[in-house]
Amino acid sequence: KELAEAYQQLAEQEYARREFLTTIAHELRTPLMAANGFMQIARTGMLQGEGLKSALETVSRNLQEISALVNDILFLQEMDLILPEFQAVDLGAVVTAAVEPVRGRADQAGTPLSLNIAPGLPAVRADEKSLTRAISAVLDNAIKFSPEGGEVKIEVGRKGGRLFVKIDDHGVGIEPKLMERIFERFFHTDEIRGYLFRGIGLGLSIARQVIEAHKGEITVSSQLGSGTSVVISLPGA
């Protein structure tokens, strides 16, 4: 029985590896082909003025997508090899640092962000860089999986002796049968309620790994078609 279970685990790992490589190849190929195509057109001199500007913006956007994908993979590897540096930090400032860079993109997507930070919060012991990255990953998901728009609410507060960050969206939600797998590395779903989504499924995996390194907890509740709520709970400094 133990041998059969070991073989089953190996088979699942090999399947996950193949799926990962296939997904990575697809996620890299799509923006690379788009960037290369527009660059080739630009080189011909056929585009001028606004047309050329639009083409270069498309190239830039696709290169940024590639860079973000590679950075996510390297970040997970880095987390496995390098211990984070903990110090007392202002959780409100960390969340603000994660929110502000994506506010413009969220507005364009029809998912404006509202941020409410309770006054007088104590500091938390944290690695500022990785904690910002974790919150950014959750925010990216909230925006990405809200194709019909709707406000994304971010709340920072204190409950008991712990501090929390709560992110609520009004997106497509998560199917109940998938809830137990959402934190798995590279687990993703391409289609929800008729909407197609790209990605390799690293966002929540990054968030959980970072939060657990901070001796915190991350919980997700969701209702298909109504939205998702993610709560990050951290001990005070």
N, C-alpha and C positions, 0 to 999 in steps of 0.2 A: 504493500500500500504506500509506504514512504517513497519507494523508488518510482512508483507511478505518479505520485504527487510531484516529485522532483522533475520528472520528464515533462509533466504538464506545465510546471513553472518555466522550464527552459523553452518549451514551445511558445508559451505566451510572451516571454522576453524576446525571442527571435522574431515573432510576429510584430511586436511593438517596435523592434529595431528596424525592420523592413518598412513598416508604416511610417516611421520617423524619417527615414532616408527618402522615401517617396514624397512625403509632404514637404520636406526641406527643399528637394529638387524643384518641386512645383512652385513653392512660394518664392524661390529665388529666380526661377526661369521667367515667371510672368512679369515682374517689374524690370528684369534685365532686358527682355525682348522689347518691352514698351520703351524703355530709355534708349536702347540701341536704334529702334525704328525711328524715333523722333530725331535722334542725333544724325542719322543718315539723311533724313529729309532736310534738316537744317544745313548740312554740309553741301547740299546741292545748290544752295542759294535760292531755292524756290520760295522760301518763306521770308517775309519782310515785315517790319513794324509789329503790330499786335499779334500776327500769326507766329512770328519768330519768338516773341516774348512768351506766348502761350505754350509753344513747344518746349522751350527751355524750362518753364515752370513744371511741365509734365515730367521732363527728365529729372529735374531736381527732386520732385516729390517721390518718384520711383527709387532714386538712389537713397533717399532718406528712409524709405521703407526697407530697403536691403540692409542699410546700416543698423536700423532698429532691430531687425531680426538677428543679425550677427551679434549685436551687443547683448541681446537677451540670452543667447546661448552661452556667450563668454561669461556673462554675469553669473549664471548658474554654476559654471565650472569654477569661477573665482570663489563663490560662496563655499564650495566644497574644499578649497585649498587654503583660503586666507581667512583667519579669524577676524571678525568685525571689531572695530575700536569703539567701545562704549564710553559715553560721557553724558553728563546731564544736558538735555536739550529741551527746547520749547516745542511741544507737540503741535501747537497751533501754527508755529512758524514752519515746521516741517510740512504740514498739510497744505499750507498756503503755497509753499515752494513747489508742491506737486500739482496744485490746482491752476495757478496762474498761467503756466506755459501752454495748457490745453484749453484755456477758456475761449480763445478765438475759434479754434477748430470746433469746439462744442457748440458755439453759437451758430456757426455755419451749418452744422449738422442738425440744427433745430432742437438741441438739447442743452439749453442754458444751464449753467452751474450756479447754485446758491450755496454759500458757505457761511455757517453759523458756528462761531467759536465761543464757548463759555468763558467768561472772565475769571481771572484769578486761578487758573489751572497750575498745579505744581509741575515741575519738570519730570521727564522720564529719562531713564538711562537707556541710551540708544546709540546705534551707529547711524548718524544722520543720513549719510549717502544711501545706504541700503534701505532704510525705512522710507525715505522719499521714493525710492524705486518701487517698493512694494505698494505704496498708496497709489502711485502713478499707474501701476499695472491694473489695479482694481478700477480706477477711474477710466482707463482706456476701455476696459470691458463694458462699463456702464454706458459709455458713449457709443461704442461699436454696436452693442446689442439693443440699441434704442432707435431702430430705423424709422419709426413713426414720430420721433421727437419726444418731447416731454421733459420737464425739468428734472435735473439730477441734483438731489439734495445731499450736501455733505455736512455732517454735524460732528463737532469735537466737544467732548464733555467729560464729566467724571461721575462715576457711579460706585458708591462704596469707596474702597481704597484703590480702585483701578481707574485708568483713563481709557476712553474709547473714541474710535473714529467710526462713524456710521455713514454708509454711502447707499442711498436709495435711488433706483431708477424706475422708469415706467416702460421698460422695454419688453422684449418678447418672452422673457422668463426662461426657466429651465424645466425640462421634463422631469417628473419625479424619478423615473427609472435611471436618469443620468446623474442625479445628485451625488451618489456615492462615488462617482468617478471624476468629478470636476476638478479635484486637486491633483490628479495624476499628471505627471509630465507628458506633454505632447498629446494629451487627450483633447480632442476638439470635435465639434459637430459642424458640418458644412451647411446644414439647412435647418431652420426652425420656423415653423408656421409659414412656409413659403418664401422666406427670406434666405438668401445665400450669404454666407460669411466666410471670409478667408482667415487664415491664421494657423498656427501650429500648436496652440494650446499651452503656452508657457505662462500666461498672466497670473492665474491663481496659484500655479505651482511655485512661481517666484514669490508671490505674496506669502504663502504659507511657510515656505522655507525661511524667509526673513523673520516673520512674526514669531515662529517657534524658536529661532535663535535669540530672540528678545524675551523669551519666557512668557510670551503672550499667546493669545488664542484668536483664531479667525473663524467666524461662522457665517454660513450663507443660508438664507431662506428665500424661497422663490415660488411664484405662482405662474404657471404657463399662461402667457397672454397678458399678464398684469404687471410684471416687473420683478426685480430682484433687490434684496437688501443684504448688504455685506457689513458685518460688525467686526472691527478689530479691537481687541481688548488688551491693554498693556499695564503692567505693574508700575506704580509710581517710583520715582528715584529714591 
